[in-house]
Amino acid sequence: MEFYDILVFIHIISAIVGMGPGFLMIMPVKTATTMTELRYGFRIRAKLHWLVMIGGTLLLLTGLAMGVIRPFLFSQGWYVTSLLLFLLALAFGPLVLSPRSKPIKNLLQMHHEDTIPDEYFNLSKKLFFYERIESLLFFLIIILMITKPF
């Protein structure tokens, strides 16, 4: 097994570890009926987020390393498009998702009743909309990586 093959293996495992949990980030909080359940769901999301960050970092590093080892990849449309979509998805975190999750985190800390306030549903609807867009970007990247259409 040559070094490039090891990178491909790490890249695939990183995709499973990083993207898999990312597709499920909404699930731990979607069915919460009380603030206790909601807080617990957001703690689960925080732990899943670490897997997404580690896997995503390894994905980027191994993908770029494969391009350095085999520079012709940078002339392949599917590779360049995947890389650009991945960078766009990475930018979603601090530019789009974080500003929409901060008010929710504040609400989780400040709201002391066990009923979920209506404000949460409005805030989460916006956050989850953008999380679904990010999941769509990652899904497109996976399709490009598998099919290599151009």
Phi, psi and omega per residue, in radians:
M1 nan 2.148 -3.140
E2 -1.530 2.950 -3.053
F3 -1.003 -0.689 3.141
Y4 -1.063 -0.730 3.129
D5 -1.126 -0.612 3.083
I6 -1.148 -0.720 3.087
L7 -1.076 -0.734 3.115
V8 -1.075 -0.765 3.121
F9 -1.050 -0.846 3.126
I10 -1.096 -0.676 3.136
H11 -1.066 -0.777 -3.128
I12 -1.184 -0.776 3.102
I13 -1.084 -0.702 3.119
S14 -1.099 -0.647 3.107
A15 -1.120 -0.718 3.128
I16 -1.161 -0.830 -3.107
V17 -1.200 -0.677 -3.050
G18 -1.513 -0.784 -3.060
M19 -1.499 -0.613 -3.122
G20 -0.906 -1.027 3.119
P21 -1.092 -0.517 3.133
G22 -1.081 -0.582 3.119
F23 -1.248 -0.298 -3.060
L24 -1.900 0.160 -3.019
M25 -1.062 -0.489 -3.104
I26 -1.371 -0.529 -3.002
M27 -0.995 -0.751 -3.086
P28 -1.109 -0.334 -3.099
V29 -1.978 -0.203 -3.035
K30 -1.132 -0.618 -3.057
T31 -1.770 0.128 -3.134
A32 -1.099 2.400 3.139
T33 -2.027 -0.167 3.108
T34 -2.342 2.852 3.098
M35 -1.115 -0.593 3.113
T36 -1.067 -0.830 3.116
E37 -1.125 -0.695 -3.122
L38 -1.129 -0.787 3.100
R39 -1.067 -0.739 3.112
Y40 -1.105 -0.738 3.103
G41 -1.057 -0.685 3.123
F42 -1.267 -0.476 3.029
R43 -1.199 -0.693 3.073
I44 -1.090 -0.774 3.106
R45 -1.007 -0.705 -3.134
A46 -1.103 -0.694 3.120
K47 -1.209 -0.707 3.081
L48 -1.108 -0.607 -3.128
H49 -1.064 -0.612 3.089
W50 -1.080 -0.721 3.085
L51 -1.096 -0.724 3.128
V52 -1.085 -0.756 -3.122
M53 -1.173 -0.781 -3.138
I54 -1.140 -0.862 3.130
G55 -1.085 -0.720 3.141
G56 -1.133 -0.697 3.102
T57 -1.117 -0.805 3.106
L58 -1.108 -0.644 3.087
L59 -1.031 -0.861 -3.126
L60 -1.099 -0.827 -3.102
L61 -1.128 -0.772 -3.137
T62 -1.231 -0.642 3.101
G63 -1.094 -0.770 3.097
L64 -1.175 -0.696 3.119
A65 -1.076 -0.699 3.097
M66 -1.109 -0.650 3.090
G67 -1.166 -0.620 3.109
V68 -1.190 -0.715 -3.137
I69 -1.223 -0.676 3.130
R70 -2.169 1.430 -3.019
P71 -1.025 -0.380 3.120
F72 -1.043 -0.375 3.112
L73 -1.018 -0.592 -3.133
F74 -1.196 -0.178 3.065
S75 -1.733 -0.024 3.141
Q76 -1.572 2.202 -3.107
G77 -1.021 -0.723 -3.119
W78 -1.124 -0.634 -3.125
Y79 -1.225 -0.861 -3.124
V80 -1.121 -0.760 3.113
T81 -1.086 -0.756 3.104
S82 -1.066 -0.751 3.140
L83 -1.118 -0.779 3.123
L84 -1.126 -0.728 3.099
L85 -1.127 -0.655 3.124
F86 -1.146 -0.756 3.107
L87 -1.121 -0.661 3.066
L88 -1.090 -0.781 3.122
A89 -1.115 -0.663 3.086
L90 -1.104 -0.690 -3.138
A91 -1.179 -0.425 3.108
F92 -0.990 -0.682 -3.091
G93 -0.929 -1.182 -3.081
P94 -1.299 -0.489 -3.045
L95 -1.566 -0.522 -3.036
V96 -2.081 -0.890 -3.029
L97 -1.317 -0.780 -3.099
S98 -1.039 -0.819 3.114
P99 -1.088 -0.455 3.139
R100 -1.546 -0.337 3.118
S101 -1.581 -0.428 -3.140
K102 -1.032 -0.794 3.102
P103 -1.077 -0.579 3.108
I104 -1.183 -0.762 3.113
K105 -1.071 -0.712 3.089
N106 -1.096 -0.750 3.124
L107 -1.065 -0.727 3.135
L108 -1.096 -0.580 3.127
Q109 -1.402 -0.642 -2.981
M110 -1.573 -0.470 -3.075
H111 -1.469 2.055 -3.019
H112 -1.780 -0.172 3.067
E113 -1.375 2.848 -3.118
D114 -1.582 -0.142 3.068
T115 -1.455 2.480 -3.139
I116 -1.392 2.162 -3.119
P117 -1.267 2.659 3.133
D118 -1.020 -0.542 3.141
E119 -0.990 -0.653 3.132
Y120 -1.043 -0.773 -3.076
F121 -1.106 -0.662 3.085
N122 -1.159 -0.786 -3.136
L123 -1.162 -0.777 -3.091
S124 -1.188 -0.582 3.118
K125 -1.035 -0.745 3.114
K126 -1.183 -0.787 3.136
L127 -1.063 -0.843 -3.083
F128 -1.167 -0.528 3.061
F129 -1.024 -0.846 -3.122
Y130 -1.266 -0.543 3.054
E131 -1.124 -0.652 3.107
R132 -1.183 -0.639 3.066
I133 -1.094 -0.769 3.122
E134 -1.096 -0.709 3.084
S135 -1.077 -0.680 3.087
L136 -1.085 -0.735 3.089
L137 -1.035 -0.803 3.133
F138 -1.138 -0.644 3.092
F139 -1.106 -0.743 3.098
L140 -1.082 -0.696 3.115
I141 -1.082 -0.769 3.128
I142 -1.072 -0.773 3.116
I143 -1.060 -0.768 3.111
L144 -1.089 -0.727 -3.130
M145 -1.136 -0.630 -3.120
I146 -1.345 -0.825 -2.999
T147 -1.535 -0.479 -3.086
K148 0.780 1.031 -2.976
P149 -1.258 -0.355 -3.122
F150 -2.655 nan nan
